[in-house]
Amino acid sequence: MVHFVGAGSGAADLITVRGARLLAGADVIIYAGSLVNPELLSYAKPGCEIHNSAVMTLEEVIAVMRDAEAAGKTTVRLHTGDSSIYGAVREQFDELETLQIPYDVCPGVSAFCGAAAALKAEYTLPDVSQTVIITRAAGKTPVPAKESIRALAAHQATMVLFLSTSLTKQLQADLLAGGYAESTPAAVVYKATWRDQKIFRCTVGTLHETVTQNRLTKTSLIVVGGCLGDSYMRSLLYHPGFSTEFREASE
């Protein structure tokens, strides 16, 4: 059996209870290199076979899984955050199905959730934004034209950008051209929830300068939107003048 496990957003104790249990029971662990906190490997049992996928190809990863399955061993494929977001897992699923190797998926806390916690932010503020766009700037891997940063910026929603801190010159230009004002709040969170986490607050107009001055190139998330500002409407859910199925309005 192969278990795909989301490692969580960084801190070793933010892995799920199920994920920790699966790690502890694994005979083989294949983890996503520098993206996964190495402290998580302390959950592994003595004698566990451990592989760093940063130096492996897809074919080599699958070969380890195939050999482990043939030997009756249990494998954990440990991905950063939650494997459904930029995890490159679909291609692994397809290979395992071809080989008729059973697998399942254990979700994890994504880095975009870790970044919100670090920023003490609510992405979905009433009268500000009720939509969160998770995306990335186009780099070596292209982005569909209809999902360009410029096109998505037109929605003025909260935007969380993965894999984009080395592309901020063009990113900033596209955000502005798409409709965000230069004064729109933004933030860059380096290694959210890790011990060496750092937060850099800025605006869309100063985003590239902030990233460049602080030499941020990897393991950082960019958050853009009015949710990082100070203006919003109070939620009706807890307003005394709003009735719900559980509570009558008091005024």
C-alpha positions as CSV (number, residue, x, y, z in Angstrom):
1,M,0.0,0.0,0.0
2,V,1.1,3.5,-0.8
3,H,-0.1,6.4,1.4
4,F,0.2,9.9,0.0
5,V,0.5,12.2,3.1
6,G,0.3,16.0,3.3
7,A,3.2,17.0,5.6
8,G,1.4,20.2,6.6
9,S,2.5,23.9,6.2
10,G,5.9,23.5,7.9
11,A,5.9,23.0,11.7
12,A,6.3,19.3,12.5
13,D,3.4,19.3,14.8
14,L,1.0,20.6,12.1
15,I,0.8,17.2,10.4
16,T,-2.5,15.5,10.9
17,V,-2.9,12.8,13.5
18,R,-3.6,10.3,10.7
19,G,-0.5,11.5,8.8
20,A,1.7,11.1,11.8
21,R,0.3,7.6,12.4
22,L,1.0,6.6,8.8
23,L,4.5,7.9,9.0
24,A,5.2,6.0,12.2
25,G,4.0,2.8,10.5
26,A,5.8,3.2,7.2
27,D,8.5,0.8,6.0
28,V,9.5,3.2,3.3
29,I,9.2,7.0,3.2
30,I,9.8,9.1,0.1
31,Y,9.7,12.8,1.1
32,A,9.8,16.0,-0.9
33,G,13.3,17.2,-0.1
34,S,13.9,20.7,1.2
35,L,10.1,21.5,1.0
36,V,9.3,19.1,3.9
37,N,10.5,19.9,7.4
38,P,13.1,17.2,8.2
39,E,11.8,17.1,11.8
40,L,8.9,15.1,10.4
41,L,11.2,12.2,9.7
42,S,11.5,11.7,13.5
43,Y,8.1,10.1,13.3
44,A,9.7,7.2,11.3
45,K,10.3,3.9,13.0
46,P,13.9,2.5,13.4
47,G,15.0,0.8,10.2
48,C,12.6,2.7,8.0
49,E,14.0,3.2,4.4
50,I,14.0,6.9,3.6
51,H,14.4,8.6,0.1
52,N,14.7,12.2,-0.8
53,S,12.6,12.8,-4.0
54,A,14.4,16.1,-4.7
55,V,17.1,14.1,-6.4
56,M,14.8,11.5,-8.0
57,T,12.8,11.4,-11.2
58,L,9.2,10.2,-11.4
59,E,10.4,6.9,-12.8
60,E,12.8,6.4,-9.8
61,V,10.1,7.3,-7.3
62,I,7.7,4.8,-8.9
63,A,10.4,2.1,-8.9
64,V,10.9,2.5,-5.2
65,M,7.2,2.2,-4.6
66,R,7.0,-0.9,-6.9
67,D,9.9,-2.6,-5.2
68,A,8.4,-1.9,-1.7
69,E,5.0,-3.3,-2.8
70,A,6.6,-6.4,-4.2
71,A,8.4,-6.9,-0.8
72,G,5.1,-6.4,1.1
73,K,6.2,-3.1,2.5
74,T,4.1,0.0,3.3
75,T,5.2,3.2,1.6
76,V,4.5,6.8,2.6
77,R,4.9,9.5,-0.1
78,L,5.3,12.6,2.0
79,H,4.4,15.8,0.2
80,T,4.6,19.4,1.4
81,G,1.5,21.1,2.6
82,D,-1.5,19.3,1.0
83,S,-0.6,17.2,-2.0
84,S,-3.6,18.5,-4.0
85,I,-1.9,21.9,-4.5
86,Y,1.2,21.8,-6.8
87,G,2.0,18.3,-5.6
88,A,2.6,16.6,-8.9
89,V,0.6,13.7,-7.6
90,R,-1.7,12.9,-10.5
91,E,1.1,11.4,-12.6
92,Q,2.1,9.2,-9.6
93,F,-1.5,8.1,-9.2
94,D,-1.7,7.1,-12.9
95,E,1.5,5.1,-12.7
96,L,0.3,3.2,-9.6
97,E,-3.0,2.4,-11.2
98,T,-1.2,1.0,-14.3
99,L,0.9,-1.1,-11.9
100,Q,-2.3,-2.0,-9.9
101,I,-0.7,-0.8,-6.7
102,P,-3.3,0.4,-4.2
103,Y,-2.9,3.9,-2.7
104,D,-4.8,6.4,-0.7
105,V,-4.4,10.1,0.2
106,C,-4.2,11.8,3.6
107,P,-4.8,15.5,3.4
108,G,-2.5,18.1,5.0
109,V,-2.6,21.7,6.1
110,S,-1.7,23.7,3.0
111,A,0.9,26.5,3.2
112,F,-1.8,29.0,2.2
113,C,-3.5,28.2,5.5
114,G,-0.2,28.5,7.3
115,A,0.3,31.9,5.8
116,A,-3.1,33.1,6.9
117,A,-2.3,31.9,10.4
118,A,1.1,33.7,10.4
119,L,-0.6,36.9,9.1
120,K,-3.5,36.5,11.5
121,A,-5.6,37.1,8.4
122,E,-9.1,36.1,7.3
123,Y,-9.1,35.7,3.5
124,T,-12.9,36.0,3.2
125,L,-14.0,39.3,4.8
126,P,-17.6,40.5,4.2
127,D,-17.8,43.4,1.7
128,V,-14.1,42.9,0.8
129,S,-13.6,39.5,-0.7
130,Q,-15.6,36.3,-0.6
131,T,-13.3,34.4,-3.0
132,V,-9.7,33.1,-2.6
133,I,-7.7,32.5,-5.8
134,I,-4.8,30.1,-5.4
135,T,-2.5,30.4,-8.3
136,R,1.1,31.1,-9.5
137,A,2.9,33.3,-12.0
138,A,3.9,31.8,-15.3
139,G,7.5,30.5,-15.2
140,K,9.2,27.5,-16.7
141,T,5.8,25.7,-16.4
142,P,3.3,27.7,-18.4
143,V,-0.1,28.8,-17.2
144,P,-3.3,28.6,-19.3
145,A,-3.9,32.0,-20.9
146,K,-7.4,32.3,-19.3
147,E,-5.7,31.9,-15.9
148,S,-3.1,34.6,-16.4
149,I,-2.4,36.9,-13.4
150,R,-3.7,39.8,-15.3
151,A,-7.0,38.0,-16.0
152,L,-7.4,36.8,-12.5
153,A,-6.5,40.2,-11.0
154,A,-9.7,41.6,-12.6
155,H,-11.7,39.8,-9.9
156,Q,-10.1,41.9,-7.1
157,A,-10.4,38.8,-4.9
158,T,-7.9,37.6,-2.3
159,M,-5.0,36.1,-4.2
160,V,-2.5,33.6,-2.8
161,L,0.5,33.0,-5.1
162,F,2.7,29.9,-4.8
163,L,6.1,29.5,-6.7
164,S,6.2,33.2,-7.7
165,T,8.8,35.1,-5.5
166,S,11.5,34.8,-8.3
167,L,9.1,36.4,-10.8
168,T,7.8,39.5,-8.9
169,K,8.9,42.1,-11.5
170,Q,6.4,40.8,-14.1
171,L,4.0,39.6,-11.4
172,Q,3.7,43.2,-10.0
173,A,3.1,44.6,-13.5
174,D,0.4,42.0,-14.2
175,L,-1.4,42.6,-10.9
176,L,-1.5,46.4,-11.6
177,A,-2.5,46.0,-15.2
178,G,-5.2,43.6,-14.1
179,G,-6.8,46.1,-11.8
180,Y,-5.3,46.0,-8.3
181,A,-4.3,49.5,-7.1
182,E,-0.7,50.2,-6.1
183,S,-2.0,50.7,-2.6
184,T,-3.6,47.2,-2.4
185,P,-2.2,45.5,0.7
186,A,0.1,42.6,0.1
187,A,2.4,40.3,2.2
188,V,5.2,37.8,1.6
189,V,5.4,35.0,4.1
190,Y,8.7,33.1,4.1
191,K,8.5,29.5,5.4
192,A,5.1,29.9,7.0
193,T,4.9,28.1,10.4
194,W,8.5,27.0,10.3
195,R,10.8,28.0,13.2
196,D,12.5,30.6,10.9
197,Q,9.3,32.0,9.5
198,K,9.5,35.7,8.4
199,I,6.7,38.1,7.3
200,F,7.1,41.0,5.0
201,R,4.1,43.4,4.6
202,C,4.0,45.7,1.6
203,T,1.6,46.8,-1.1
204,V,1.2,45.7,-4.7
205,G,3.2,48.8,-5.7
206,T,6.1,47.8,-3.5
207,L,6.0,44.0,-3.9
208,H,8.9,43.6,-6.2
209,E,11.1,45.9,-4.2
210,T,10.2,44.1,-1.0
211,V,11.0,40.7,-2.4
212,T,14.3,41.9,-4.0
213,Q,15.5,43.8,-0.9
214,N,14.9,40.8,1.3
215,R,16.4,38.3,-1.2
216,L,13.3,36.1,-1.2
217,T,13.4,33.5,-3.9
218,K,12.0,30.2,-2.6
219,T,9.7,28.8,0.0
220,S,7.6,32.0,0.2
221,L,4.0,32.7,-0.4
222,I,2.6,36.0,-1.7
223,V,-0.8,37.2,-0.5
224,V,-2.6,40.1,-2.2
225,G,-5.9,41.7,-1.4
226,G,-8.0,44.0,0.7
227,C,-8.4,41.2,3.3
228,L,-5.0,42.4,4.6
229,G,-6.3,45.9,5.1
230,D,-8.3,47.5,7.9
231,S,-11.8,48.1,6.4
232,Y,-14.5,45.4,6.3
233,M,-18.1,44.8,7.2
234,R,-19.0,43.1,10.4
235,S,-20.3,39.6,9.9
236,L,-24.1,39.2,10.1
237,L,-23.7,35.7,11.6
238,Y,-23.0,37.1,15.0
239,H,-24.8,40.4,14.7
240,P,-27.5,40.9,17.4
241,G,-29.9,42.2,14.7
242,F,-29.6,39.2,12.5
243,S,-31.8,36.1,13.0
244,T,-30.5,32.5,12.3
245,E,-32.1,29.1,12.8
246,F,-30.4,29.0,16.2
247,R,-31.0,32.5,17.5
248,E,-33.6,35.3,17.1
249,A,-32.6,38.8,16.5
250,S,-32.5,40.8,19.7
251,E,-32.8,44.3,18.2
